Amino acid sequence: RIHDRNNTLIGEISAERRTVIAYQRIPKLLIQAVVAAEDADFFNHKGLNYLGMLRALYTNLRAGRFVQGGSSITQQVVKTFFLSPERTAKRKVQEVLLARRIETELSKEEILYLYLNQIYYGHGRYGVQEASRFFFGKDVDKLGTGELALLAGLPQSPERLSPFKHPAQAKRRQIYVLGRLAKLGVISEVEARRLGDAPIQVVKSHRSFINE
């Protein structure tokens, strides 16, 4: 961190920023939103989202290139903790085997704890707590429903969906997550529409809430 002569923070140089938070402090609504957006069958499957994988395979074949991953939350944990980012058949097999193994060793809550503290949210921020402070200037357990929906949608493509760089795309993704929550009965359709119509409110300066 870089400070001026009055010891005021004026800049940072780092590869990544992460603040680990206990699972008990992560809002239940955020967990529901993340699962709804990323892996709807997470609490039922054994590490692999077969339907998602088939859907991704179909999409990639139609596009003639890799455009969609179709990985379960467990597979994403495996990729970020244990494997390289290369996209090869060998690595995909390793990912599948390790995902099945992790599901026998860890509970669903433990897997979510790892995922939500590790996943990338763009702008060098990792984990839901750091992302919450960066985008909204407050801890994740203080966020409202619309803010949680926005946060839940970002991991799909953090840079493309950044509310700072691409607010229109971020809003579309937020509306999608809100719609998923309404479809599952977590929130009402009226609330989903109301929050979807509301503008995204993100912080204009990040200096005031960086951990000293």
Salt bridges, closest charged atoms under 4 A:
GLU12 OE2 - ARG1 NE 3.34
GLU12 OE2 - ARG17 NH1 2.53
GLU12 OE1 - ARG125 NH2 3.92
GLU16 OE2 - ARG18 NH1 2.58
GLU38 OE2 - ARG173 NH2 3.50
ASP39 OD2 - HIS45 NE2 2.78
GLU95 OE1 - ARG91 NH2 2.92
GLU95 OE2 - LYS92 NZ 2.98
GLU103 OE2 - LYS108 NZ 3.02
GLU105 OE2 - ARG101 NE 3.36
GLU130 OE2 - ARG17 NH2 3.45
GLU130 OE2 - ARG125 NE 3.67
ASP139 OD2 - ARG25 NH2 3.44
ASP139 OD1 - ARG133 NE 2.96
ASP141 OD2 - ARG25 NE 3.19
ASP141 OD1 - LYS142 NZ 3.52
GLU147 OE2 - LYS138 NZ 3.26
GLU159 OE1 - LYS165 NZ 2.80
GLU189 OE1 - ARG193 NH1 3.91
GLU191 OE2 - ARG194 NH2 3.96
